């Protein structure tokens, strides 16, 4: 009688442990799906244009999303972090133009990071415009002389 009871206890605890594993797996799968669905925007295009005073980067998105920009020095870089975004399959990184030597991309925990390697110190202005349909982040890099950059 004791052996029968012990086997039943062992079987029941095994079933509980298996059930816990199954429930844990289902929760992880649901979280994975919900995080994949949290991506709301795709980066479809990036263009670099140069004029006499500045280099402009235009980044086209499928939907408006949060983003932030900042500058880094040594070496000089402009960084654009775009939240809840992913790179679309047809996206191609632009070639160098103006003050921008190269462009790199990477993932962040919340979206995509674009890094523009710069030939020299620059100031940065940015905006987002959605009046033409697809939202577009505009980043303007104004070239600065080294003496002006040292005073900032």
N, C-alpha and C positions, 0 to 999 in steps of 0.2 A: 504494500500500500504506500509506503514512504517513497519507494523508487518511482512509482507511477506519479505521485504528486510532484516530485522533484522534476521529472521529465516534462510534466505539464507546465510548471513554473518556468523552466528553461525555455520551452517552446513559446510561451506567452511573452517572456522578456525579449526573445529573439524577434518576435513579430512586432513588438513595440519599437525596438531599435530600428528595424527595417522601415517601419512606418515613419519614424522620425527622419530617417535618411531620405525617404521619398518626398516628404513634405519640405524638407530643406532644399532638395533639388528643385522642386517646383517653385519655391520662393525665389531661388537664385535665377531660374529661367525667366520668371516674370520680371524681376528687376533688370535683367539683361535686355529683355525686349523693351521695357519702358525707357531705359536709357538710350537704346538705339532709336526709339521713336522721338526722343527729346531733340534730336537734330532737326532743326526747322529750316535751315538755310543752306544753300550750296554756293560756293565761290565758283562762278562760271568763267570769269575772265579777269585778267589784270593787264593794264596797258601803262607804259611809261612814255611820257612826252616831255620834251625839253624846249624851253624858250630862252630868251636872253637872261632872265633873272632867276629862273627856278626849274626844277624837275617836278613833274606832277605824276602821281600814281593814281590810277582809277581802277577800283576793284568792284566788279559787278557781282551782286548777290541775287539769289532768287527771292529772299524775303528780308525785311528789316530785322536786324538783331543788334544786340549790344556789342560794342567794341571799345578798345582803348588803344591809344598810341603813345609811344614815348621814345626818347633818344638815349642811346648809350655811347660812351666814348672809349677810346683805346682798345680796339679800333672803333671808328665811327660807324654807328648803325642806327637805323630807324626800325622800330618794332610795331607791328599791328597785330593785336590779339582780337580775334573775332569769335565771340561766344556762340554756342549752339550752331556750329557750322561744320561743314565738311567740304572737301575738294571735290568738284564734279569730275566725272571721267574725262571730259573733253578739255579740262583746264590745262594750260601750258604756262610755265613760268616765262616771263618776258626776258629778253636779252638786256644787257646793260644799256643805259642811256643817260646822258647828262651826268649828274653827281652820283647816280646809282651804278656801282660796279657789278653787282650781282644780286639776285633774289633767291632766298631759300624758304622752304616751308617746313612746318612740323606740327605735331599735335600737342595740345595742352589738355589738362584734365577737363576743361570746359569747352574746347573747340579747336581752332586752328591758329597758329602763329605764322605770320609772314615777317621775314627779316630782310631788310634792304641794307646791304653793305655799301657804305658811302665813301667816296673819294676824299671828302673833306668835311669839316664841321658845317652843320646846316641848322637852320631853325625849322620848326615844323608847325604847319597849320593843317587842320583837318575839318571835314564836314561830311554829312551824308545827304544825298539828294535822291528823292524817289519820284520827282515830277515827271520823268520820262517813262515811267512804268516800273522797270526793274530798279531796285535800290542800288545806289553806287556810292561807295566810300571814296572821297577825294582826299588825297594827302599831298600837300604842297611842301616841297623841300627847298627853302631859300638858301642859296650858298652864302656862307659867311667867311670873311677873311679871318686868318688865324688871330690877328690882334683883337678883333671884335669878340671872338670866341673866348679869349683869355680873360676878358673883362666881365664875362657873364658869370 
